[in-house]
Amino acid sequence: MNVQPPQTGYRSVYAVTVGIWLSGLLWLVFRYFFVRETEFGPAHHPLEHWCLVAHGAMAFASLWLMGFMWATHIPRRWRLRRHRKTGGVLFGTMAFLIASGFLLYYPPGDEWHSPTAIAHWVIGLSMPFTLLAHWSIRALKSRSRARNVGPGAIVAPVLRS
């Protein structure tokens, strides 16, 4: 499979996506699987806090990158009617994660926290699959375009003197 590497601007999107996903996953692992029992009760792993700090920093970067995507990528592709379904799902997923992250940080009440957290974790953990679906359509379409072009379609440029 000959897939071109992403453009420089998109590399940041992929790096932040991996960073936010990995920091969230690690936070969940440290939060629920590395709790130690002490004489004063359960104690959380020290890295849990730093994973949450990294997740917050990556969330801030993802908001900035969403603005970048909104200004450059989304309107142009929407007008071209390209990948609207997966792009719409990706945008909706991101909007949900932003809203639920806000509700986790500034909860309107204690009864909101647990269901919001679970929804945020489930949707957040599935986010890379949504991104991969969106990205793979582009790769599949470019591969099929390359397959539909015959060997005679590539013509060397004519040199003029």
N, C-alpha and C positions, 0 to 999 in steps of 0.2 A: 504494500500500500504506500503510494507516494503522496504524502500529505505535506503541504507547505507549512513551515513553522508560522505561528501567529505573528501578526504585526506587533511592533513594539508596544503600542498602546494596549493591545489586547493581552500582552504578556503580563502587564500589571493586573488586569482583571483576573487572569488565571492565578497569579501568585496570591492575590488577596483572597480569592475564593478558596484556594487550598489552605491558606493561613487561617481564615475564619472558621472553616470547617474542621480543620485539625485541632485548633485551640478549643472549639466547642466540644469535640469528641473527647479530647484529653480531659477537659473539665468534668465531663460526665463520668469518665472512667475513674478519675481521682476522687470525685465526690461520692460515688456509690460503691466502688470496689476496693478502695484503699483506706477505709476508715479503721482506725485503731481504737481498741478499747483501753482506756486508762482508768486510773482510780477515781478520776473525776467525771467519767462518762466517755462517750465517743469523741475522738479527736480526728479532725480531717487532715489529710496529707498536706504538707506545706506547699506543694506545687499547685494545689487546687486554686489558691488565690491568684497565682501568677498566670495560670491558664485563663482565668476569668479576666484578668487585666489585659492579656494579649488578645482575647476575644473582643473586648471592648475597643481596643485600639484598631483591630482589624475591621470591626463594625463601623468605626468612624471612617476608615479608609474606604470601605465599601460604599458608604454614603457619597463620598467624594467621587468615586468611580461611577456610581449610578448617575450622577450629574454629568459626568463625561460621556457616558453611554447615551443619556437622554439628549445631549447636545449634538452628538456626532453619529451615532449608530442607529438608534431606534427610529427617529423620524424618517431618515433616508430609506431604511429597509421597509418601513411600514408603507411608504408611498410606492415603493417598488413591488409591494405585495409579496415580499419574500419571507418565508418562515414565520408567518403570522401566528400560527397555532402554537408552536413551541416557544416563540418569542413572547407571546402573550402569557403563556403559562409561566415562563421564566420571570417575566416582569411581575405577574401576580404573586408568585412565590416570594420574590424579593420584597414586594410591598407588604406582604403578610409578615415576613420575618422582621422587617423594620418596625411595623406596628406592634407586634407581639414583644419584641425586644424592648420597645418603649414602655409597654405595659408591665414588663417584668422589672424594669428599673424604677418606674413611677406607678406602682399599682393603685388603682382606684379603691381597692379594698382587699382584705385578706382572702376572701372567697374567690377572687380572680386569679390568684397567683398559681395555684396548682394546675388548673386546666390550661391556663395560658402557657405555663412552662412545658407541659407535656406536648401541647400542640407545636410549640416553638422547637422542641427537640426533634419531634418526628419529622416535621417539614424541613428543618435545618439539616438533619442527617440525610434526607432524600434529595437535597438541593444539587449535589454533584451529578446525579442521574438526570435531572432536568437540564442542566447545563450540557451534559454529554449528548443528550437527545437533540438539543438545539444545534450543537456544534457538528454532530455526525451527519445531520441532514445536509449541511453545506459540503462536507467532505464527500458524501454519497452523490450529490448532484454534480459536483465538479468532476468526479470520477466518471459519471455516466456521460457528461458532456465530452470528456476526453475520449471516451470509447466511441461516441457517435461521430467523431471527426475522423474521416478516412485519411490514409497516408498521403493522398494527393491534395489534401486541403492545406497542408503546410507548404507554403511556397517561399523560396528564398527571395529576399528583396532585390529589386532590379537596381543595379548601380548605374547612375547617369553621370556622364562627364560634362 
